[in-house]
Amino acid sequence: MPLFASPVLASPVLAIILQQAAANPVMSFLPLIFIVAIFYFLVFMPMQRQKKQQAQMLADLQAGSEVVTTGGIVGTIVSISGDLLVVRVKPDNVKLQVSRSAVASIVKTEAAGEEKK
């Protein structure tokens, strides 16, 4: 079966594009460039944005904030010294020393108040 037997490929415009793509090697890389651009906008940009938000959250930590660590421990920050945090964990008010990078998120005070009701 010849290449141009299909009605879609029989269009003269598509035939010209295919001939130019075969003659010009840059045109053969065009789909690859589009795929890379799509991956950049769908994967890498959101990942960079999330990293920036995480870094900003870690920089904005302060005493009195309720946080969740990457290990799942929920506690309140008592003090901060450089890269180390002292976190008070309920119910026995145990104090743990954790790294600043171990903080996964800050617990929203509104959400904590709704859970207790």
WORA-V616768 format. One line per field, one symbol per residue. burial: # if it has 16 or more other ideal C-beta (glycine too) atoms within 10 Angstrom, else .. Layout:
burial->???
This chain:
burial->................................................................###.#...#.###.......###..........#...##..#...........
